[in-house]
Amino acid sequence: MTAIRDTTDQKNLALLIQLRWLAVIGQVITILFVDFVLGIPLPLFEMAVVIGFLVALNVVGLVRLRSQGLVGNTELFLELMLDVAALTVQLYLSGGASNPFIYLYLLQVIIGGVLLEAWSTWTLLAATSACFVGLASFNRPLPIPAPNGTDLADLHVQGTFICFVLAAILLVFFVTRINRNLRARDAHLASLRQQSAEEDHIVRMGLLASGAAHELGTPLATLSVILSDWQRMEMFRQDEEIATELAEMRGQLDRCKTIVTGILMSSGEVRGEGTRRTSVLGFFDELVEEWRTSRSPARLDYNNTFGTDVSIVSDDALKQVVFNIFDNALEASPNWVGIALERRGDRLTLSVTDAGPGFGKDILDQLGKPYNSSKNRPGGGLGLFLVVNVARKLGGTVTAKNLLNGGALVELTLPMATLSPEGVTDGILPG
């Protein structure tokens, strides 16, 4: 299954691209207003070249986002440095440090402080400070015409106010978006930690099950020898009732030994490989029939509409997952269980319906959490916990809901690519 990646920096790069588009629009409007409305001539060609550079930089950034590659701190730092360079050139062409829009440097520094590592932020601060000092001495003065009823001091104050409002609006908008991305990243990391803890829990349970199977092997073998001796004893063979009970005991003992063998096989201790090649129809038809024989439900409706058969690779872990879903449905609804198998695009969906009381709201809200069960008994809820986690490792999902007419529905969805022989090299479950 493809690993889930942290896309926070990709989202932040997208925000920088949006900010740059707004900067392009704002520069175009400001340049046209100053040149044509206020009558202050500007070097339009040179400024247009800078705007074209920003547009080209955004096009490259959009292509970069489409590549789905990882974005790092250095790349974000370079993006902001290029923005600072473009702003510096525009300010150089329009009066230098006397231009009220010079305070837009603060916008770059604050965004850098939120997005970048410490060294990058300090470097950005040093660069903007150097640009500020340099623009105070090196710039192209604006050929401002003689006052015509407008006080130049008032004009500068108005420009400063516009710069303040613009920077404040952009800061509120983008810092809010950046914080949302950071919170999403924190939630993503918390989810990964929870998933790691649950998988560790599964490993410990597997080790315990394997150890228990080994421990049970000796007493089961002893019981088997004793029952065999009893069945050969004349006093028991002559009593038909006792002979029948001994046969029943022998059958149940053989079933226990089969279960123990299955646990050891699932852990890879009996055979070298943990998988077998089969097909969707063969695997599920055989599985449903085996479950029907061993559990003997009062009524079982099995509807297989999968369609054309497909080769898959399966192991006992997948079989146990499906059995857990069936067993939960039978426990909630002893008189009827409905099973449906179908194909939805490139995914296999197994639906299990029962006529029981349904799930409690707290169960649905925490579906798949260990020990989350309405059954007041030790270990309750572990079956569904295993189902959800095994399905997740296979790239699938498990959903549950209550039906309007009573009962509950549990759906197991698995991608066909994960189950196909080409997608498996060393067992179904990704290691």
N, C-alpha and C positions, 0 to 999 in steps of 0.2 A: 504494500500500500504506500502511495506517495506520502512523504512526510509533510505535515502541516508546517508552513513557514510563517515567520513573523513578518508581516507586510507593513509595519508601522512606517519605516523609512520610505517605502514606495508611496504611501499615502501623503507623507510630508513633502516628498518631491512634487507630487501632484498639486499640493497647496502652493508651493513656490511657483509652479507654472501658472496657476490661477492669479497669484499676486503679480506676476510679470505681465500677464495680459491686462490687468487693471492699470499697471504702470504705463503700458503702451498707450492705452486709451486716454489716461489722464494726461500724459505728455502731449499727445496730439491735440487734445482740447485746449490745454494751457498754452501751447505754442501758437495755435491759431488765434486764441483770444488776445494774447499779448501783442502779436504782430499786426493783426488786422483790426482789433477793437481799440486797444490802447495806443496803437500807432508806434510801438517800440520795435524797430527792425531787428530781426534775429537772423543768424546764419542758418536758413532753413535747410539747405542741402546737407550741411554737416550734421545737423540734428536729425534729419531724416535717415542718414546713414546709421546713426546710433540706434534709432527706433527699428530700422531694418535688422540690425544685429540682434536686438532683443527678440524680434519675431523669429529669426532663424534659430536662436538659442532655444526658444520654446518648441519649435518644430523638432529639433534634435531631442529635447526632453520628452516629447510625446512618443517619439520612436523608441526612446530608451525605456519608457514605461511599458510599451507593448511587448518588449523583449522578455518581460517577466523576470529579469535578472535581479539579483540582490543589490540594493542601494546601501552604500556605507556612509560613514561620517565624512570621509574625504570628499566624496562626490557632492554631498550637500554643501560642504564648505566651499568647494570650487564654484558651485552655482551661485552662492551668495557673494563671493568675491567678484565674479563677473558682473553681477548686478551693481555692486559698489563701483566697479570700473566704469560701467555705462552711466551711472548717475554722476560720477566725477567728471566725465567728458561733457555731459549736458550742462553741468554747473560751470565748467570752465568756459563754455561757449556763451554763457548767459550771466556774466557778472561775478562769478566765483563766490567767495564767502559772503558777499553782500546780497546774494540771492536768498530770499527767505526760505526757499525750498531746500536749503542746505541741511535743515534739521531732519530731513528724511533719512540721513545717516543713522539716526537713533532707531528708526524702524528696522533697519538691517541688523543693528547690533542686538536689539531686543529679540528679534526672531532667531538670530544666531545663538543667543543665550538659552533659548528654549530648545532648539533643535540639536545643537552641536555639543561635542565634548569640550572640556574646559580649555585645552590648549587652542582649539580652533576658535573658540569665542574670544579669547584674549588676543589672538592674532588678528581676528576681524576688527576688534576694537582698536588695536594699534594701527591697522591699515586705514580705517575711517578717520582716526585722529590725524594721521599724517596727511591724508587727503585734505582735511579741513584746513590744516596749517598751510599746506602748499597752495590751496586755492586763494588764501588770503594774499599771497604774493604773486602768484602766476594765474592769470585769467584774461579773458578777452572782455574788456569793459563794454557795457551796453551803451550804444549811442542814444541815450535817453533824450527825447526832445524837450524843449523849454516848456515849463509848466503852463498849462492852458486851463486854468480854473481848478486844477487838481493838485493838491499838496503831495509832493513825493513821499514825505514822511508818512502821511496817511496811506498812500499806496503800498508802502513797505509793510505797515501794520496789517493791512488787509491781506497781503500775500502771506504774512506770517500766520494770521488766523486761519486762512484756507489750508496752509500746510499742517497746522495743528489739528484741525478737524479731520483732514484726510488721514493723517497718521493715526489719530485716535480710533477712527472707524476701522481702518485696516487692522490695527492691533487687536481690537476687541473681537473682530470677526475671525482673524486667522489664529490668534492665540487660543480662542475658544475651540476652534477646529483641531488645533494641534493637541490641546489637552484631551479632547475626545479620542484622538488616535492613541495617545499615551495610556488612557484608561482602558481602551480596547486591548492594547498590548499587555497591560498588567492582567486583565481578565484572561487573555490567551495563555500567558505564562502560568497563571493559577490553574487553568484547565489542564495544561500539560503536566503540572506537578500532581494534580489529582489523578490523572490517567496513569502516571508512573506509579503512584501509590497503589492504585487498584490492580495494576498488572503485577506488582510485587506481591500483593495479597493473593492473587491467583497462583503465582509460583509457589508460595508457601502452602496453599491449600493442596496443590498438586503433589508436593513433596509429602505432606501429611497423608494424602490418599494412597500414594505409592507405599509409604511405610506401613500404613494400616493393612494394605493388601498383603504385604509380605508377612506381617504378624498373624493375619488371619489364615494364611496358608497352612500352617502347622495344625491348629485345632480343627480345621475343616478336613484335613487329611486323616486326622485321628478319628473324627466322627464317621468319616466314610468307611474306615476299616471296621469300626464297631458295628455299624449298620449292616455291612456285608456279612459279618459273623452272625449277627442276629437273624438275618434272612436265611442263613443256612442251618440254623438250629431247628430241630424237629418240633420242639414245643411251640415255637412261633409260627412255623409253617402250617401246623395243623389248625391253628386258630385263624379263621379267615379274616375276622375283623382286625386282629393285630397285624396280619400279613398286609392288609390293605393300607393300614396306617404306616407301616414300615416303608411300603412302596411310595406313599405320599411324602414321607420324610426324606426318602432317598431322592425323589424328584426335586424337592425344595433345596436339598443340600447341593445337588448338581447345579441348580440355578445360582446358588451362592458362589460356587466355584467358578461358574461362567462369568459372573459379575466381577469377581476378583481378577480373573484372567483378563477381562476387558480393561480394567483399570491399569494393569501392568502393560498391556498392549498400547494403551493410549499414552503412557509415559515412555514408550519406546524400549522397554526392558525385555520384551519377548522377541520382537522382530527387528531387523536392521533398519527398515524404513517404516515411517508412520503413515503411509498413504497407500491408496489403491486406485487404479484407473477403473472408471465405471461411466455411467451416463446419468443424465438428470432423471429420466423416466425410470431407469432401472434402480437407481439409488433410492429415490423417494417412494416408489411403489413397494420395493422390498422393505424399506424402513417402516412404512405405515402398516404393512402386513405383519411384520415382526412385533410392532407395538400392539396391534390388535390382538395378536395371539397371547402375548405375555400379560397384557393388562385387562383384557376381556371387557371393554366398555359395553354398556347396555345397548347403545346405538352409536354408530360411527358413520358419518357421511363424508366420503372422500371424493373430491371433484378435481381431476387433473386435466387442466386445459392448457398445459404448457406448449403444446404443439410439437414441431419437429424436434426429435431428440438431439441432444448435444453431449459430446464427450466431456467429462469433468474428472477431477481428482478429488477424492474425499478421504477423510480419516475418521477415527472414532470420536474425535473432539466435536466434529460437526454433527455426527450422529447423536452424541449426548446432548448437544445444544437443542436439537429438534425434539428429542425425547423429553427434555425438561419442559419445553413449551407444552407438549401434549399432556404430560403428567399434571401440570398446573391446571390446565383446562379440565381434565378429568376429575381432579379433586374438587374444583368449584362446581362442576356439573356432571355428576355420575351418570345421569340418564341420557345425555346426548353431547357429542363433540363433533363439530364440523371442521373439516380440513380442506383447503383449496390451494392448488398449486397453479401458478400462471407465470407468463413471461410478459414483462413490461419494458419494451425496448431492449436494452442491453443488460437488464437486471432481472433476476429471479425473485419472485415474491411468494412466500408461504404464509397463508392466512389461517389462523386457528380461532374458531369461534366457540363460545360456550353459552349455556343458558343459566349461568350462576348469578350471584348477586352483584357482580361487577367489582371494579377496583374502587377503593376509597380515594378521596382527593389527595391525601398525603402520599399514597402509593404512586399515583400518576405523576405528582409533582417531582418525586425523587425516583423515577423509574430506573432500575438497575443499580441502585446504591446497595451496598452489602447490609444485610440484616434489616432491610426495609420490607417488612411483611406484616400482614394482619394476623398471621398464624402465631399464636402465643406458644412457641416452642423453640428450643435452642437451634440455631442455624437457619431459622426461617428467613427467606428472601435470598439465600445464596444461589438458588437455582437460576432465578432471573438475573442476578448479578453476573453469573458466568455467561449466560446467554448474551447479554448486552456487550460484555467485554470481548468475547470471542467474535461476535458479529462485527464489532468495531475494528478488530485486528484484521478481519477479512475485507474491510472497506465497506461494510454494510451497515444497516441500521435496524433497530428494533423499536417499534411504536406500539402503544396500547391505548385503547379508548373503550369507554362504555357505550353500549348500543341503546338507542332510544326505546326499543321494545324489550329491554332487559338483556342481561348477559354482557359479555365483553369480547373484544376482538384484539388479538395480538398479531402483528405483521412482522415477519422477518424478511428483509430485503437484502440480497447479496448481488454484487456485480459478477456477471458471467466471466469477465476477464480474470478475476481472482481465482475462480474455480477451474479454469481451463488448464489442460496439461501444459500448454506453452507458458502459462504464468506461474507454474510451480516448479521449483527445483529441488527443494529439500523438505517437503511437507507442506500442507495447506497453510498452516498458520505462519504468517511472516515472523521471522525471528528478530 
